[in-house]
Amino acid sequence: MRQYQIAVVIGSLRRDSFNRKLADSVAKLAPREFSLQQVRIDDLPLYNQDDEENPAESVKRFRNEIRAAHGLLFVTPEYNRSIPGVLKNAIDHGSRPYSRSAWSGKPAGVIGASIGVIGTALAQQHLRSILSCLNVPTLGQPEVYIHVKDGFFDESGNIGADSTQFLQKWMDRYVEWIKKHAA
Amino acid sequence: MRQYQIAVVIGSLRRDSFNRKLADSVAKLAPREFSLQQVRIDDLPLYNQDDEENPAESVKRFRNEIRAAHGLLFVTPEYNRSIPGVLKNAIDHGSRPYSRSAWSGKPAGVIGASIGVIGTALAQQHLRSILSCLNVPTLGQPEVYIHVKDGFFDESGNIGADSTQFLQKWMDRYVEWIKKHAA
């Protein structure tokens, strides 16, 4: 059976990030032939075109991890009605050097969780417009805008039955999408 | 005569950045009572909410520089149809901690230069939607989408007479805007 490696990019660096917990929960819903691996973005330097001839080791590693993946999953909080600078910085690194973007053609999903009622909707819109330019085919429906209320995650970081059912439906469509578009 | 301090935030870190040259050119067009100072963002760490109790010195300095300014000027390239992660990271730092944003109420202008024909138009749209959420009143017209062709900047980084005239008109409106909205 063909195996699919998925690079999971999380937009928050904080240890108890809701989005990391969401990524962990979603990974458990993936079928056996899918392997979801979270990639590090916290050790990437701020992007500077002057460094392009001599990129940091972390930048090389990050680009290689994206290149090796069959698909992508972005799990992002919303900062100031957009994606975190931390996430955009990682996207910028992956897109360079010019004409050698690591992102191009990799199918993706976008989900996010927030304590705000719009559940990262505006961050996801900014991200989708960026991914379009990067030639990343991105799953449209179902959309996942998680409003994190008290008790959404239990003490072990697990989510309840209704949310699990909702996310399982999303996962089923995501898996179809990746299989259809993966190189 | 009242003096106005303007914090200039440049979205590119590269040494020969077109946007830094544009910021330098624009600063020369400001009236005597305006002082445009470029603020550093290259030494800010990647934003992590876990660091909020104990921010880096560079973060404290950056927030203080924004708080001390009467107005803002963003000069940004476009990376992947949005603003650079580097710039968004600085914006995220300035917006925190919650309820103590350094940006709120500071009037701003947004300009940008690019070798692409749309001259940073889509980056500026993303930036304007972010600034709206940050309660930053932002000058609407005239818009400045600079398409940098060969010879736009001469060897000393100066711009030609027509572009100078165009930017002087922008500056006159920008000055009115800052005076009207500055605290």
Interface residues (C-beta under 8 A of the other chain):
Chain A: S12 L13 R14 R15 I41 D42 L44 L46 Y47 N48 Q49 D50 Y79 N80 R81 S82 I83 P84 G85 V86 L87 K88 N89 A90 I91 D92 S95 L122 H126 S129 I130 S132 C133 L134
Chain B: S12 L13 R14 R15 I41 D42 L44 L46 Y47 N48 Q49 D50 Y79 N80 R81 S82 I83 P84 G85 V86 L87 K88 N89 A90 I91 D92 S95 L122 H126 S129 I130 S132 C133 L134
